């Protein structure tokens, strides 16, 4: 792992605040930390719709993933990378990079569990590049339910496991929505989500709501859920994370990720 400088942290914070050009200029003026700078710049490029630049930058950053503490940076970027390759017709280039990436990891004689993780992720993304859908590494499907469990049926669960919380509160909703999104009647669950959305700090709730809204054809509501996610629930685990990269993980969201929406997501000042 690499401890980054105060100047680099400030530049990354500038980008997260929505001052993209100023932050990128600060990055360019900093000596060293090339993988870290490339990773942050790649995130900006993905959200600006410049997929060729994003892929090029990630090809400079990802081989040095060992310099990051959290593995979610690699996971999130690989999803964005393979999605970008498919959207831009660069599947062959991406396949070559992923195979080279894995070969370099194999040559390092890493512990077996590390190598297994690399092999698994690369294999999954090679399949994705070839057009495979609903792979084991994908989030489970989240289909809308016309006749799911009623909201009232979740109240006993709240009383049993979270007796200090109430159904009519953001804290209660934050707990119950984990289960409601999976088995509750979708229209009712989304209405319940909407009552407390601005207070929910669990990122999966906003992503689940956006996925369901998108499948129901309510683009405006799906976009609102993602914008709320970016400003209230997204949190960088690593300093180099400057944008809510998880939006690229879900096939249901890709049709609504227009250049206008991704630009808004990028420019919104984040909480951190």
Order of alpha helices (4+ residues) and beta strands (2+ residues): alpha-alpha-alpha-alpha-alpha-alpha-alpha-alpha-alpha-alpha-alpha-alpha-alpha-alpha
